[in-house]
Amino acid sequence: MTTNHACSGLFRASRAGCILGRQGWVEIHRLLAIVTVGLVLVHLYMHWDWIAGMTKRILGGRDK
């Protein structure tokens, strides 16, 4: 009896299936999550003046 496996990403032409096991994918997911959060924080830092200005403008405190 054969079982068909579907893995997102890298395949190897053998009976073993995926190149990376479950723990490998968990580590890649964790690393990419940390990188993404870091990039979001950098993005917010770079645009903080715009964010603060728009927040003041929308919530009141408009200077005319």
HTML snippet that shows the backbone in 3Dmol.js (N, CA, C, O; Angstrom):
<script src="https://3Dmol.org/build/3Dmol-min.js"></script>
<div id="view" style="width:600px;height:400px;position:relative"></div>
<script>
const pdb = `
ATOM      1  N   MET A   1       0.845  -1.179   0.000  1.00  0.00           N
ATOM      2  CA  MET A   1       0.000   0.000   0.000  1.00  0.00           C
ATOM      3  C   MET A   1       0.890   1.242   0.000  1.00  0.00           C
ATOM      4  O   MET A   1       1.765   1.381   0.855  1.00  0.00           O
ATOM      5  N   THR A   2       0.673   2.121  -0.933  1.00  0.00           N
ATOM      6  CA  THR A   2       1.462   3.346  -0.992  1.00  0.00           C
ATOM      7  C   THR A   2       0.609   4.523  -0.550  1.00  0.00           C
ATOM      8  O   THR A   2      -0.607   4.549  -0.742  1.00  0.00           O
ATOM      9  N   THR A   3       1.266   5.464   0.030  1.00  0.00           N
ATOM     10  CA  THR A   3       0.593   6.671   0.480  1.00  0.00           C
ATOM     11  C   THR A   3       1.160   7.850  -0.282  1.00  0.00           C
ATOM     12  O   THR A   3       2.378   7.987  -0.399  1.00  0.00           O
ATOM     13  N   ASN A   4       0.310   8.686  -0.792  1.00  0.00           N
ATOM     14  CA  ASN A   4       0.757   9.887  -1.493  1.00  0.00           C
ATOM     15  C   ASN A   4       0.880  11.024  -0.487  1.00  0.00           C
ATOM     16  O   ASN A   4      -0.030  11.280   0.301  1.00  0.00           O
ATOM     17  N   HIS A   5       2.020  11.697  -0.531  1.00  0.00           N
ATOM     18  CA  HIS A   5       2.284  12.812   0.379  1.00  0.00           C
ATOM     19  C   HIS A   5       2.360  14.097  -0.429  1.00  0.00           C
ATOM     20  O   HIS A   5       2.897  14.120  -1.536  1.00  0.00           O
ATOM     21  N   ALA A   6       1.828  15.139   0.126  1.00  0.00           N
ATOM     22  CA  ALA A   6       1.960  16.470  -0.478  1.00  0.00           C
ATOM     23  C   ALA A   6       2.680  17.351   0.525  1.00  0.00           C
ATOM     24  O   ALA A   6       2.229  17.521   1.657  1.00  0.00           O
ATOM     25  N   CYS A   7       3.787  17.901   0.106  1.00  0.00           N
ATOM     26  CA  CYS A   7       4.562  18.810   0.953  1.00  0.00           C
ATOM     27  C   CYS A   7       4.691  20.125   0.214  1.00  0.00           C
ATOM     28  O   CYS A   7       4.928  20.146  -0.994  1.00  0.00           O
ATOM     29  N   SER A   8       4.538  21.205   0.926  1.00  0.00           N
ATOM     30  CA  SER A   8       4.707  22.496   0.288  1.00  0.00           C
ATOM     31  C   SER A   8       6.199  22.773   0.201  1.00  0.00           C
ATOM     32  O   SER A   8       6.878  22.878   1.223  1.00  0.00           O
ATOM     33  N   GLY A   9       6.693  22.889  -0.987  1.00  0.00           N
ATOM     34  CA  GLY A   9       8.092  23.241  -1.120  1.00  0.00           C
ATOM     35  C   GLY A   9       8.926  22.190  -1.801  1.00  0.00           C
ATOM     36  O   GLY A   9       8.608  21.741  -2.902  1.00  0.00           O
ATOM     37  N   LEU A  10       9.995  21.798  -1.141  1.00  0.00           N
ATOM     38  CA  LEU A  10      11.018  20.976  -1.753  1.00  0.00           C
ATOM     39  C   LEU A  10      10.685  19.495  -1.732  1.00  0.00           C
ATOM     40  O   LEU A  10      10.252  18.956  -0.713  1.00  0.00           O
ATOM     41  N   PHE A  11      10.889  18.845  -2.864  1.00  0.00           N
ATOM     42  CA  PHE A  11      10.632  17.414  -2.964  1.00  0.00           C
ATOM     43  C   PHE A  11      11.916  16.673  -3.301  1.00  0.00           C
ATOM     44  O   PHE A  11      12.849  17.245  -3.863  1.00  0.00           O
ATOM     45  N   ARG A  12      11.948  15.437  -2.963  1.00  0.00           N
ATOM     46  CA  ARG A  12      13.058  14.573  -3.323  1.00  0.00           C
ATOM     47  C   ARG A  12      12.440  13.333  -3.963  1.00  0.00           C
ATOM     48  O   ARG A  12      11.434  12.814  -3.481  1.00  0.00           O
ATOM     49  N   ALA A  13      13.030  12.877  -5.021  1.00  0.00           N
ATOM     50  CA  ALA A  13      12.477  11.723  -5.735  1.00  0.00           C
ATOM     51  C   ALA A  13      12.893  10.440  -5.027  1.00  0.00           C
ATOM     52  O   ALA A  13      13.732   9.685  -5.520  1.00  0.00           O
ATOM     53  N   SER A  14      12.311  10.213  -3.899  1.00  0.00           N
ATOM     54  CA  SER A  14      12.585   8.984  -3.174  1.00  0.00           C
ATOM     55  C   SER A  14      11.373   8.628  -2.343  1.00  0.00           C
ATOM     56  O   SER A  14      10.389   9.367  -2.319  1.00  0.00           O
ATOM     57  N   ARG A  15      11.442   7.510  -1.670  1.00  0.00           N
ATOM     58  CA  ARG A  15      10.349   7.064  -0.828  1.00  0.00           C
ATOM     59  C   ARG A  15      10.172   7.929   0.413  1.00  0.00           C
ATOM     60  O   ARG A  15       9.089   7.965   0.996  1.00  0.00           O
ATOM     61  N   ALA A  16      11.229   8.623   0.818  1.00  0.00           N
ATOM     62  CA  ALA A  16      11.194   9.414   2.045  1.00  0.00           C
ATOM     63  C   ALA A  16      10.273  10.621   1.922  1.00  0.00           C
ATOM     64  O   ALA A  16       9.750  11.099   2.929  1.00  0.00           O
ATOM     65  N   GLY A  17      10.069  11.115   0.719  1.00  0.00           N
ATOM     66  CA  GLY A  17       9.150  12.244   0.552  1.00  0.00           C
ATOM     67  C   GLY A  17       9.862  13.573   0.562  1.00  0.00           C
ATOM     68  O   GLY A  17      10.688  13.838  -0.311  1.00  0.00           O
ATOM     69  N   CYS A  18       9.564  14.407   1.523  1.00  0.00           N
ATOM     70  CA  CYS A  18      10.102  15.765   1.590  1.00  0.00           C
ATOM     71  C   CYS A  18      11.554  15.770   2.043  1.00  0.00           C
ATOM     72  O   CYS A  18      11.992  14.890   2.783  1.00  0.00           O
ATOM     73  N   ILE A  19      12.278  16.759   1.596  1.00  0.00           N
ATOM     74  CA  ILE A  19      13.667  16.924   2.024  1.00  0.00           C
ATOM     75  C   ILE A  19      13.714  17.299   3.499  1.00  0.00           C
ATOM     76  O   ILE A  19      14.527  16.763   4.252  1.00  0.00           O
ATOM     77  N   LEU A  20      12.855  18.204   3.909  1.00  0.00           N
ATOM     78  CA  LEU A  20      12.820  18.642   5.302  1.00  0.00           C
ATOM     79  C   LEU A  20      11.703  17.925   6.042  1.00  0.00           C
ATOM     80  O   LEU A  20      10.617  17.721   5.500  1.00  0.00           O
ATOM     81  N   GLY A  21      11.971  17.552   7.258  1.00  0.00           N
ATOM     82  CA  GLY A  21      10.931  16.960   8.080  1.00  0.00           C
ATOM     83  C   GLY A  21      10.087  18.035   8.722  1.00  0.00           C
ATOM     84  O   GLY A  21      10.252  19.221   8.437  1.00  0.00           O
ATOM     85  N   ARG A  22       9.199  17.627   9.573  1.00  0.00           N
ATOM     86  CA  ARG A  22       8.299  18.565  10.240  1.00  0.00           C
ATOM     87  C   ARG A  22       9.067  19.611  11.029  1.00  0.00           C
ATOM     88  O   ARG A  22       8.736  20.795  10.965  1.00  0.00           O
ATOM     89  N   GLN A  23      10.085  19.197  11.772  1.00  0.00           N
ATOM     90  CA  GLN A  23      10.852  20.144  12.582  1.00  0.00           C
ATOM     91  C   GLN A  23      11.579  21.171  11.720  1.00  0.00           C
ATOM     92  O   GLN A  23      11.706  22.334  12.102  1.00  0.00           O
ATOM     93  N   GLY A  24      12.051  20.737  10.563  1.00  0.00           N
ATOM     94  CA  GLY A  24      12.704  21.674   9.649  1.00  0.00           C
ATOM     95  C   GLY A  24      11.767  22.768   9.185  1.00  0.00           C
ATOM     96  O   GLY A  24      12.135  23.943   9.144  1.00  0.00           O
ATOM     97  N   TRP A  25      10.530  22.366   8.828  1.00  0.00           N
ATOM     98  CA  TRP A  25       9.544  23.356   8.399  1.00  0.00           C
ATOM     99  C   TRP A  25       9.126  24.258   9.548  1.00  0.00           C
ATOM    100  O   TRP A  25       8.865  25.444   9.341  1.00  0.00           O
ATOM    101  N   VAL A  26       9.059  23.711  10.759  1.00  0.00           N
ATOM    102  CA  VAL A  26       8.721  24.536  11.928  1.00  0.00           C
ATOM    103  C   VAL A  26       9.796  25.598  12.139  1.00  0.00           C
ATOM    104  O   VAL A  26       9.485  26.754  12.425  1.00  0.00           O
ATOM    105  N   GLU A  27      11.056  25.206  11.996  1.00  0.00           N
ATOM    106  CA  GLU A  27      12.143  26.174  12.180  1.00  0.00           C
ATOM    107  C   GLU A  27      12.132  27.252  11.097  1.00  0.00           C
ATOM    108  O   GLU A  27      12.349  28.429  11.388  1.00  0.00           O
ATOM    109  N   ILE A  28      11.880  26.855   9.850  1.00  0.00           N
ATOM    110  CA  ILE A  28      11.790  27.840   8.765  1.00  0.00           C
ATOM    111  C   ILE A  28      10.623  28.794   9.023  1.00  0.00           C
ATOM    112  O   ILE A  28      10.757  30.002   8.832  1.00  0.00           O
ATOM    113  N   HIS A  29       9.493  28.264   9.451  1.00  0.00           N
ATOM    114  CA  HIS A  29       8.317  29.094   9.744  1.00  0.00           C
ATOM    115  C   HIS A  29       8.630  30.078  10.859  1.00  0.00           C
ATOM    116  O   HIS A  29       8.284  31.256  10.767  1.00  0.00           O
ATOM    117  N   ARG A  30       9.279  29.604  11.906  1.00  0.00           N
ATOM    118  CA  ARG A  30       9.632  30.471  13.037  1.00  0.00           C
ATOM    119  C   ARG A  30      10.591  31.571  12.599  1.00  0.00           C
ATOM    120  O   ARG A  30      10.421  32.730  12.976  1.00  0.00           O
ATOM    121  N   LEU A  31      11.590  31.217  11.813  1.00  0.00           N
ATOM    122  CA  LEU A  31      12.558  32.206  11.336  1.00  0.00           C
ATOM    123  C   LEU A  31      11.877  33.258  10.468  1.00  0.00           C
ATOM    124  O   LEU A  31      12.116  34.453  10.639  1.00  0.00           O
ATOM    125  N   LEU A  32      11.029  32.822   9.537  1.00  0.00           N
ATOM    126  CA  LEU A  32      10.342  33.771   8.674  1.00  0.00           C
ATOM    127  C   LEU A  32       9.376  34.662   9.457  1.00  0.00           C
ATOM    128  O   LEU A  32       9.188  35.828   9.108  1.00  0.00           O
ATOM    129  N   ALA A  33       8.767  34.123  10.508  1.00  0.00           N
ATOM    130  CA  ALA A  33       7.887  34.937  11.348  1.00  0.00           C
ATOM    131  C   ALA A  33       8.681  36.035  12.049  1.00  0.00           C
ATOM    132  O   ALA A  33       8.235  37.181  12.110  1.00  0.00           O
ATOM    133  N   ILE A  34       9.844  35.693  12.574  1.00  0.00           N
ATOM    134  CA  ILE A  34      10.687  36.685  13.259  1.00  0.00           C
ATOM    135  C   ILE A  34      11.161  37.749  12.286  1.00  0.00           C
ATOM    136  O   ILE A  34      11.148  38.936  12.611  1.00  0.00           O
ATOM    137  N   VAL A  35      11.579  37.338  11.092  1.00  0.00           N
ATOM    138  CA  VAL A  35      12.023  38.292  10.076  1.00  0.00           C
ATOM    139  C   VAL A  35      10.875  39.220   9.680  1.00  0.00           C
ATOM    140  O   VAL A  35      11.075  40.426   9.535  1.00  0.00           O
ATOM    141  N   THR A  36       9.679  38.666   9.507  1.00  0.00           N
ATOM    142  CA  THR A  36       8.525  39.475   9.126  1.00  0.00           C
ATOM    143  C   THR A  36       8.184  40.507  10.196  1.00  0.00           C
ATOM    144  O   THR A  36       7.937  41.671   9.880  1.00  0.00           O
ATOM    145  N   VAL A  37       8.168  40.090  11.446  1.00  0.00           N
ATOM    146  CA  VAL A  37       7.890  41.035  12.540  1.00  0.00           C
ATOM    147  C   VAL A  37       8.956  42.124  12.565  1.00  0.00           C
ATOM    148  O   VAL A  37       8.637  43.297  12.760  1.00  0.00           O
ATOM    149  N   GLY A  38      10.199  41.754  12.372  1.00  0.00           N
ATOM    150  CA  GLY A  38      11.280  42.740  12.335  1.00  0.00           C
ATOM    151  C   GLY A  38      11.090  43.747  11.216  1.00  0.00           C
ATOM    152  O   GLY A  38      11.265  44.949  11.415  1.00  0.00           O
ATOM    153  N   LEU A  39      10.729  43.253  10.037  1.00  0.00           N
ATOM    154  CA  LEU A  39      10.507  44.157   8.905  1.00  0.00           C
ATOM    155  C   LEU A  39       9.309  45.076   9.135  1.00  0.00           C
ATOM    156  O   LEU A  39       9.338  46.237   8.728  1.00  0.00           O
ATOM    157  N   VAL A  40       8.273  44.580   9.769  1.00  0.00           N
ATOM    158  CA  VAL A  40       7.116  45.425  10.088  1.00  0.00           C
ATOM    159  C   VAL A  40       7.535  46.528  11.061  1.00  0.00           C
ATOM    160  O   VAL A  40       7.147  47.684  10.893  1.00  0.00           O
ATOM    161  N   LEU A  41       8.316  46.178  12.064  1.00  0.00           N
ATOM    162  CA  LEU A  41       8.782  47.188  13.027  1.00  0.00           C
ATOM    163  C   LEU A  41       9.652  48.243  12.355  1.00  0.00           C
ATOM    164  O   LEU A  41       9.514  49.430  12.653  1.00  0.00           O
ATOM    165  N   VAL A  42      10.542  47.838  11.458  1.00  0.00           N
ATOM    166  CA  VAL A  42      11.371  48.791  10.718  1.00  0.00           C
ATOM    167  C   VAL A  42      10.483  49.692   9.859  1.00  0.00           C
ATOM    168  O   VAL A  42      10.701  50.902   9.791  1.00  0.00           O
ATOM    169  N   HIS A  43       9.498  49.108   9.216  1.00  0.00           N
ATOM    170  CA  HIS A  43       8.576  49.876   8.380  1.00  0.00           C
ATOM    171  C   HIS A  43       7.832  50.924   9.211  1.00  0.00           C
ATOM    172  O   HIS A  43       7.721  52.079   8.799  1.00  0.00           O
ATOM    173  N   LEU A  44       7.326  50.525  10.369  1.00  0.00           N
ATOM    174  CA  LEU A  44       6.625  51.470  11.240  1.00  0.00           C
ATOM    175  C   LEU A  44       7.562  52.584  11.704  1.00  0.00           C
ATOM    176  O   LEU A  44       7.164  53.748  11.742  1.00  0.00           O
ATOM    177  N   TYR A  45       8.792  52.241  12.054  1.00  0.00           N
ATOM    178  CA  TYR A  45       9.777  53.240  12.483  1.00  0.00           C
ATOM    179  C   TYR A  45      10.042  54.255  11.362  1.00  0.00           C
ATOM    180  O   TYR A  45      10.100  55.462  11.602  1.00  0.00           O
ATOM    181  N   MET A  46      10.200  53.746  10.148  1.00  0.00           N
ATOM    182  CA  MET A  46      10.518  54.631   9.025  1.00  0.00           C
ATOM    183  C   MET A  46       9.380  55.584   8.690  1.00  0.00           C
ATOM    184  O   MET A  46       9.624  56.679   8.184  1.00  0.00           O
ATOM    185  N   HIS A  47       8.132  55.185   8.966  1.00  0.00           N
ATOM    186  CA  HIS A  47       6.979  55.995   8.601  1.00  0.00           C
ATOM    187  C   HIS A  47       6.267  56.586   9.815  1.00  0.00           C
ATOM    188  O   HIS A  47       5.113  57.002   9.719  1.00  0.00           O
ATOM    189  N   TRP A  48       6.950  56.621  10.948  1.00  0.00           N
ATOM    190  CA  TRP A  48       6.300  57.056  12.183  1.00  0.00           C
ATOM    191  C   TRP A  48       5.788  58.491  12.108  1.00  0.00           C
ATOM    192  O   TRP A  48       4.706  58.776  12.621  1.00  0.00           O
ATOM    193  N   ASP A  49       6.526  59.389  11.492  1.00  0.00           N
ATOM    194  CA  ASP A  49       6.072  60.784  11.394  1.00  0.00           C
ATOM    195  C   ASP A  49       4.755  60.873  10.628  1.00  0.00           C
ATOM    196  O   ASP A  49       3.856  61.612  11.030  1.00  0.00           O
ATOM    197  N   TRP A  50       4.635  60.136   9.542  1.00  0.00           N
ATOM    198  CA  TRP A  50       3.399  60.128   8.770  1.00  0.00           C
ATOM    199  C   TRP A  50       2.259  59.537   9.597  1.00  0.00           C
ATOM    200  O   TRP A  50       1.153  60.077   9.601  1.00  0.00           O
ATOM    201  N   ILE A  51       2.520  58.432  10.294  1.00  0.00           N
ATOM    202  CA  ILE A  51       1.497  57.780  11.117  1.00  0.00           C
ATOM    203  C   ILE A  51       1.004  58.743  12.201  1.00  0.00           C
ATOM    204  O   ILE A  51      -0.200  58.883  12.412  1.00  0.00           O
ATOM    205  N   ALA A  52       1.938  59.402  12.881  1.00  0.00           N
ATOM    206  CA  ALA A  52       1.568  60.335  13.944  1.00  0.00           C
ATOM    207  C   ALA A  52       0.789  61.521  13.380  1.00  0.00           C
ATOM    208  O   ALA A  52      -0.205  61.947  13.967  1.00  0.00           O
ATOM    209  N   GLY A  53       1.237  62.051  12.246  1.00  0.00           N
ATOM    210  CA  GLY A  53       0.544  63.188  11.635  1.00  0.00           C
ATOM    211  C   GLY A  53      -0.870  62.837  11.200  1.00  0.00           C
ATOM    212  O   GLY A  53      -1.801  63.608  11.433  1.00  0.00           O
ATOM    213  N   MET A  54      -1.039  61.685  10.573  1.00  0.00           N
ATOM    214  CA  MET A  54      -2.377  61.282  10.127  1.00  0.00           C
ATOM    215  C   MET A  54      -3.286  60.982  11.310  1.00  0.00           C
ATOM    216  O   MET A  54      -4.480  61.279  11.263  1.00  0.00           O
ATOM    217  N   THR A  55      -2.736  60.398  12.369  1.00  0.00           N
ATOM    218  CA  THR A  55      -3.543  60.108  13.555  1.00  0.00           C
ATOM    219  C   THR A  55      -4.049  61.396  14.176  1.00  0.00           C
ATOM    220  O   THR A  55      -5.221  61.493  14.541  1.00  0.00           O
ATOM    221  N   LYS A  56      -3.166  62.399  14.299  1.00  0.00           N
ATOM    222  CA  LYS A  56      -3.589  63.695  14.839  1.00  0.00           C
ATOM    223  C   LYS A  56      -4.630  64.343  13.949  1.00  0.00           C
ATOM    224  O   LYS A  56      -5.600  64.924  14.435  1.00  0.00           O
ATOM    225  N   ARG A  57      -4.428  64.241  12.646  1.00  0.00           N
ATOM    226  CA  ARG A  57      -5.364  64.864  11.705  1.00  0.00           C
ATOM    227  C   ARG A  57      -6.738  64.198  11.771  1.00  0.00           C
ATOM    228  O   ARG A  57      -7.758  64.887  11.745  1.00  0.00           O
ATOM    229  N   ILE A  58      -6.776  62.872  11.857  1.00  0.00           N
ATOM    230  CA  ILE A  58      -8.051  62.153  11.859  1.00  0.00           C
ATOM    231  C   ILE A  58      -8.774  62.314  13.188  1.00  0.00           C
ATOM    232  O   ILE A  58      -9.994  62.471  13.205  1.00  0.00           O
ATOM    233  N   LEU A  59      -8.053  62.279  14.295  1.00  0.00           N
ATOM    234  CA  LEU A  59      -8.684  62.350  15.611  1.00  0.00           C
ATOM    235  C   LEU A  59      -8.918  63.763  16.092  1.00  0.00           C
ATOM    236  O   LEU A  59      -9.338  63.965  17.231  1.00  0.00           O
ATOM    237  N   GLY A  60      -8.661  64.721  15.269  1.00  0.00           N
ATOM    238  CA  GLY A  60      -8.830  66.117  15.670  1.00  0.00           C
ATOM    239  C   GLY A  60      -7.469  66.777  15.750  1.00  0.00           C
ATOM    240  O   GLY A  60      -6.469  66.201  15.324  1.00  0.00           O
ATOM    241  N   GLY A  61      -7.428  67.955  16.281  1.00  0.00           N
ATOM    242  CA  GLY A  61      -6.152  68.638  16.413  1.00  0.00           C
ATOM    243  C   GLY A  61      -5.588  69.101  15.092  1.00  0.00           C
ATOM    244  O   GLY A  61      -4.373  69.204  14.926  1.00  0.00           O
ATOM    245  N   ARG A  62      -6.491  69.385  14.135  1.00  0.00           N
ATOM    246  CA  ARG A  62      -6.022  69.901  12.854  1.00  0.00           C
ATOM    247  C   ARG A  62      -5.540  71.330  13.019  1.00  0.00           C
ATOM    248  O   ARG A  62      -6.168  72.147  13.693  1.00  0.00           O
ATOM    249  N   ASP A  63      -4.431  71.606  12.399  1.00  0.00           N
ATOM    250  CA  ASP A  63      -3.936  72.973  12.365  1.00  0.00           C
ATOM    251  C   ASP A  63      -4.361  73.588  11.050  1.00  0.00           C
ATOM    252  O   ASP A  63      -4.049  73.066   9.980  1.00  0.00           O
ATOM    253  N   LYS A  64      -5.081  74.711  11.134  1.00  0.00           N
ATOM    254  CA  LYS A  64      -5.548  75.367   9.908  1.00  0.00           C
ATOM    255  C   LYS A  64      -4.797  76.636   9.654  1.00  0.00           C
ATOM    256  O   LYS A  64      -5.058  77.320   8.665  1.00  0.00           O
TER     257      LYS A  64
END
`;
const viewer = $3Dmol.createViewer("view");
viewer.addModel(pdb, "pdb");
viewer.setStyle({}, {cartoon: {color: "spectrum"}});
viewer.zoomTo();
viewer.render();
</script>
